[in-house]
């Protein structure tokens, strides 16, 4: 009977000791977890911390990541649009200079020699305009439609006419989940403005001392300038639209980052308080377990 009682006591003591050791391990794990939260400032670091909040945080991170991609698209689109806008402004300025020369050349007081000199000026402007029409952004021709990395230039000139070598496709960028923006002007639109034809006709009229042809060029250059202004206005509208979307995305990211912080960040004051309480519980568990182990050893010796 004494032997049975002794074995029962040893089994019970063994179970108690194992339970205390398991509790001690849990206390230590809790301490480590709280210590990591204090060090990182994050309470939810993995799904085991809080599955619901972890999933919510993942959605917030994905939203920020997606918005960041849209913002990168917008940044690239802005670079393309700015280059296009400044090029159109320079083209407009060139056309206006040509128009001034045409008005001057229409004056009957001019001699054939002076008009020939003006024709040379127009030829220089034409060369400048063709160079502008072949402008690039990040080594891509901006007026070639989608054929931006072609081997030869967008516009070629044989001293008699200008040929467009690109296509008339639009270049679009996704700037938001359900929004795309067309960011290019293709060369066909520059051809349609009459820009090259007007300059060539003016040059030839000045060279031929053709006052009627010079007078006609004044009107055609005026129409060209209006077409270029309309193209510039269209680019400006796209830039304004993109700017509004960009501001909305930036605001959304600030708000989402705030929600993410509320979801995963630790309340340091509260976490430190929990850590101190857990540390006290751990030390108490250590003492209890130590005593239990000593009693178990004495019982075994008996």
C-alpha positions as CSV (number, residue, x, y, z in Angstrom):
1,X,0.0,0.0,0.0
2,X,2.8,2.4,0.8
3,X,4.5,1.5,-2.5
4,X,1.3,2.3,-4.5
5,X,0.9,5.6,-2.7
6,X,4.5,6.5,-3.4
7,X,4.2,5.7,-7.1
8,X,1.0,7.8,-7.3
9,X,2.7,10.7,-5.6
10,X,5.6,10.5,-8.1
11,X,3.3,10.4,-11.1
12,X,1.3,13.4,-9.8
13,X,4.4,15.3,-9.0
14,X,5.8,14.6,-12.5
15,X,2.6,15.9,-14.1
16,X,2.7,19.0,-12.0
17,X,6.4,19.6,-13.0
18,X,5.7,19.1,-16.7
19,X,2.8,21.5,-16.5
20,X,4.9,24.1,-14.8
21,X,7.6,23.7,-17.4
22,X,5.1,24.2,-20.2
23,X,3.8,27.3,-18.5
24,X,7.3,28.6,-18.0
25,X,8.0,28.1,-21.8
26,X,4.8,30.0,-22.6
27,X,5.8,32.8,-20.3
28,X,9.2,33.0,-22.1
29,X,7.6,33.0,-25.5
30,X,5.3,35.8,-24.5
31,X,8.3,37.7,-23.2
32,X,10.2,37.2,-26.5
33,X,7.1,38.3,-28.5
34,X,6.6,41.4,-26.4
35,X,10.3,42.2,-26.6
36,X,10.2,41.9,-30.4
37,X,7.1,44.2,-30.5
38,X,8.9,46.8,-28.5
39,X,12.0,46.6,-30.7
40,X,10.2,46.7,-34.0
41,X,7.2,48.8,-33.0
42,X,5.0,46.2,-34.7
43,X,2.4,44.2,-32.9
44,X,1.1,42.2,-35.9
45,X,4.1,40.8,-37.7
46,X,2.8,37.5,-38.9
47,X,-0.6,35.8,-39.3
48,X,-0.2,33.9,-36.0
49,X,-0.2,37.3,-34.1
50,X,-3.7,38.1,-35.3
51,X,-5.0,36.4,-38.5
52,X,-7.8,39.0,-39.1
53,X,-5.5,42.1,-38.7
54,X,-2.7,40.4,-40.6
55,X,-5.0,39.9,-43.6
56,X,-6.3,43.4,-43.3
57,X,-2.7,44.8,-43.2
58,X,-1.8,42.7,-46.3
59,X,-4.7,44.4,-48.2
60,X,-3.5,47.8,-47.2
61,X,0.1,47.0,-48.3
62,X,-1.2,45.7,-51.6
63,X,-3.2,48.9,-52.1
64,X,-0.2,51.1,-51.4
65,X,1.9,48.9,-53.8
66,X,-0.6,49.3,-56.5
67,X,-1.0,53.0,-56.1
68,X,2.8,53.4,-56.1
69,X,2.9,51.7,-59.5
70,X,0.2,54.1,-60.8
71,X,2.3,57.0,-59.5
72,X,5.4,55.7,-61.3
73,X,3.3,55.4,-64.5
74,X,2.2,59.0,-63.9
75,X,5.8,60.2,-63.3
76,X,6.8,58.6,-66.7
77,X,3.7,60.1,-68.4
78,X,4.5,63.6,-67.0
79,X,8.0,63.4,-68.4
80,X,6.7,62.5,-71.9
81,X,4.0,65.1,-71.7
82,X,6.3,67.9,-70.6
83,X,8.7,67.1,-73.4
84,X,5.8,67.1,-75.9
85,X,4.5,70.4,-74.5
86,X,7.8,72.2,-74.6
87,X,8.4,70.9,-78.2
88,X,5.0,72.1,-79.3
89,X,5.7,75.5,-77.8
90,X,9.0,75.7,-79.7
91,X,7.3,74.7,-82.9
92,X,4.7,77.4,-82.4
93,X,7.4,80.0,-81.8
94,X,9.1,78.9,-85.1
95,X,5.9,79.2,-87.0
96,X,5.3,82.6,-85.6
97,X,8.8,83.7,-86.7
98,X,8.0,82.4,-90.1
99,X,4.8,84.3,-90.2
100,X,6.6,87.5,-89.3
101,X,9.0,86.9,-92.2
102,X,6.0,86.2,-94.5
103,X,4.4,89.5,-93.6
104,X,7.7,91.3,-94.1
105,X,8.2,89.5,-97.5
106,X,4.6,90.5,-98.7
107,X,5.7,94.2,-98.6
108,X,5.9,95.4,-102.3
109,X,9.0,97.4,-101.4
110,X,11.1,94.3,-101.1
111,X,13.4,93.3,-103.9
112,X,13.9,89.8,-105.3
113,X,17.3,89.7,-103.6
114,X,15.9,90.6,-100.2
115,X,13.2,88.0,-100.6
116,X,15.8,85.4,-101.5
117,X,17.5,86.2,-98.2
118,X,14.2,85.7,-96.4
119,X,13.8,82.4,-98.2
120,X,17.1,81.3,-96.7
121,X,15.8,82.2,-93.3
122,X,12.6,80.2,-93.8
123,X,14.8,77.2,-95.0
124,X,16.7,77.5,-91.7
125,X,13.4,77.6,-89.7
126,X,12.2,74.6,-91.7
127,X,15.3,72.6,-90.7
128,X,14.8,73.7,-87.1
129,X,11.1,72.6,-87.2
130,X,12.1,69.2,-88.6
131,X,14.7,68.7,-85.9
132,X,12.0,69.6,-83.3
133,X,9.6,67.1,-84.9
134,X,12.2,64.4,-84.4
135,X,12.5,65.1,-80.7
136,X,13.0,62.2,-78.3
137,X,12.3,61.4,-74.7
138,X,14.5,58.8,-73.1
139,X,15.7,57.8,-76.6
140,X,12.2,57.4,-77.9
141,X,10.7,59.5,-80.7
142,X,7.8,61.4,-79.2
143,X,5.9,62.0,-82.4
144,X,6.3,58.5,-84.0
145,X,3.1,57.0,-82.6
146,X,3.9,53.7,-81.0
147,X,6.9,53.2,-83.3
148,X,9.1,55.1,-80.9
149,X,12.4,53.2,-81.2
150,X,12.6,53.2,-85.0
151,X,16.0,53.1,-86.7
152,X,15.5,56.2,-88.9
153,X,14.0,59.5,-87.8
154,X,10.3,60.2,-87.5
155,X,10.4,62.8,-90.3
156,X,12.7,62.9,-93.2
157,X,13.3,65.9,-95.6
158,X,14.5,65.8,-99.2
159,X,14.5,69.6,-99.7
160,X,11.2,69.4,-101.5
161,X,8.8,67.6,-99.1
162,X,8.7,66.1,-95.6
163,X,7.8,62.4,-95.1
164,X,6.3,61.0,-91.9
165,X,7.7,57.5,-91.1
166,X,5.9,56.6,-87.9
167,X,2.3,55.4,-87.3
168,X,-0.8,57.0,-85.9
169,X,-1.3,54.8,-82.9
170,X,-1.9,56.3,-79.4
171,X,0.4,55.7,-76.4
172,X,-1.6,55.1,-73.2
173,X,-0.6,54.8,-69.6
174,X,-2.7,53.3,-66.8
175,X,-2.9,56.0,-64.2
176,X,-5.5,54.5,-61.9
177,X,-7.4,51.2,-61.5
178,X,-10.1,52.1,-64.1
179,X,-8.3,55.0,-65.8
180,X,-5.9,55.3,-68.8
181,X,-4.5,58.4,-70.4
182,X,-3.4,58.9,-74.0
183,X,-0.1,60.8,-73.7
184,X,1.1,61.2,-77.2
185,X,0.6,63.3,-80.4
186,X,1.5,61.4,-83.5
187,X,3.2,62.8,-86.5
188,X,0.1,62.6,-88.7
189,X,-1.3,65.4,-86.5
190,X,1.7,67.5,-87.2
191,X,1.4,66.8,-90.9
192,X,-2.3,67.8,-90.8
193,X,-1.5,71.1,-89.1
194,X,0.1,72.1,-92.5
195,X,3.3,73.1,-90.7
196,X,5.8,71.6,-93.1
197,X,3.8,72.4,-96.3
198,X,3.2,76.0,-95.2
199,X,7.0,76.6,-94.6
200,X,8.0,74.9,-97.9
201,X,5.4,77.0,-99.9
202,X,6.5,80.2,-98.2
203,X,10.2,79.5,-98.9
204,X,9.5,78.7,-102.5
205,X,7.2,81.8,-102.9
206,X,10.0,84.0,-101.4
207,X,12.6,82.5,-103.7
208,X,10.4,82.9,-106.7
209,X,9.6,86.5,-105.8
210,X,5.9,85.5,-105.8
211,X,4.0,88.1,-103.8
212,X,0.6,86.3,-104.2
213,X,2.1,83.0,-102.9
214,X,3.7,84.9,-100.0
215,X,0.3,86.4,-99.1
216,X,-1.3,83.0,-99.2
217,X,1.4,81.6,-96.9
218,X,0.4,84.2,-94.2
219,X,-3.0,82.7,-94.0
220,X,-1.8,79.1,-94.0
221,X,0.8,79.8,-91.3
222,X,-2.0,81.4,-89.2
223,X,-4.0,78.2,-89.6
224,X,-1.0,76.2,-88.6
225,X,-0.4,78.2,-85.5
226,X,-4.0,77.6,-84.4
227,X,-3.6,73.9,-85.0
228,X,-0.5,73.8,-82.9
229,X,-2.2,75.8,-80.1
230,X,-5.1,73.2,-80.2
231,X,-2.6,70.4,-79.9
232,X,-0.9,72.1,-76.9
233,X,-4.2,72.7,-75.3
234,X,-5.0,69.0,-75.6
235,X,-1.7,68.1,-73.9
236,X,-2.5,70.6,-71.2
237,X,-5.8,69.0,-70.5
238,X,-4.3,65.6,-70.2
239,X,-1.6,67.0,-67.8
240,X,-4.3,68.6,-65.7
241,X,-6.3,65.3,-65.5
242,X,-3.2,63.3,-64.6
243,X,-2.3,65.9,-61.9
244,X,-5.7,65.5,-60.2
245,X,-5.4,61.7,-60.3
246,X,-1.8,62.0,-58.9
247,X,-3.0,64.1,-56.0
248,X,-5.8,61.7,-55.3
249,X,-3.4,58.7,-55.2
250,X,-0.9,60.5,-53.0
251,X,-3.7,61.4,-50.5
252,X,-5.0,57.8,-50.6
253,X,-1.6,56.4,-49.8
254,X,-1.2,58.7,-46.8
255,X,-4.6,57.6,-45.5
256,X,-3.9,53.9,-46.2
257,X,-0.5,54.2,-44.5
258,X,-2.3,55.6,-41.4
259,X,-4.8,52.7,-41.4
260,X,-1.9,50.2,-41.8
261,X,-0.1,51.8,-38.9
262,X,-3.2,51.5,-36.7
263,X,-3.6,47.9,-37.7
264,X,0.0,46.6,-37.1
265,X,1.8,49.1,-34.9
266,X,2.2,48.4,-31.2
267,X,1.1,50.7,-28.5
268,X,4.5,51.0,-26.9
269,X,3.3,52.2,-23.5
270,X,0.8,49.4,-23.3
271,X,3.3,46.8,-24.6
272,X,5.9,47.9,-22.1
273,X,3.4,47.5,-19.3
274,X,2.5,44.1,-20.6
275,X,6.2,43.1,-20.8
276,X,6.8,44.2,-17.2
277,X,3.8,42.2,-16.0
278,X,4.8,39.2,-18.1
279,X,8.4,39.4,-16.7
280,X,7.1,39.4,-13.1
281,X,4.9,36.3,-14.0
282,X,7.9,34.7,-15.5
283,X,10.1,35.1,-12.5
284,X,7.3,33.9,-10.2
285,X,6.9,30.8,-12.5
286,X,10.7,30.2,-12.3
287,X,10.5,30.2,-8.5
288,X,7.5,27.9,-8.4
289,X,9.0,25.5,-10.9
290,X,12.3,25.5,-9.1
291,X,10.6,24.5,-5.8
292,X,8.5,21.8,-7.6
293,X,11.7,20.3,-9.1
294,X,13.3,20.2,-5.7
295,X,10.3,18.5,-4.2
296,X,10.3,16.0,-7.0
297,X,13.9,15.2,-6.5
298,X,13.4,14.7,-2.7
299,X,10.4,12.5,-3.4
300,X,12.5,10.4,-5.8
301,X,15.3,10.0,-3.2
302,X,12.8,8.8,-0.7
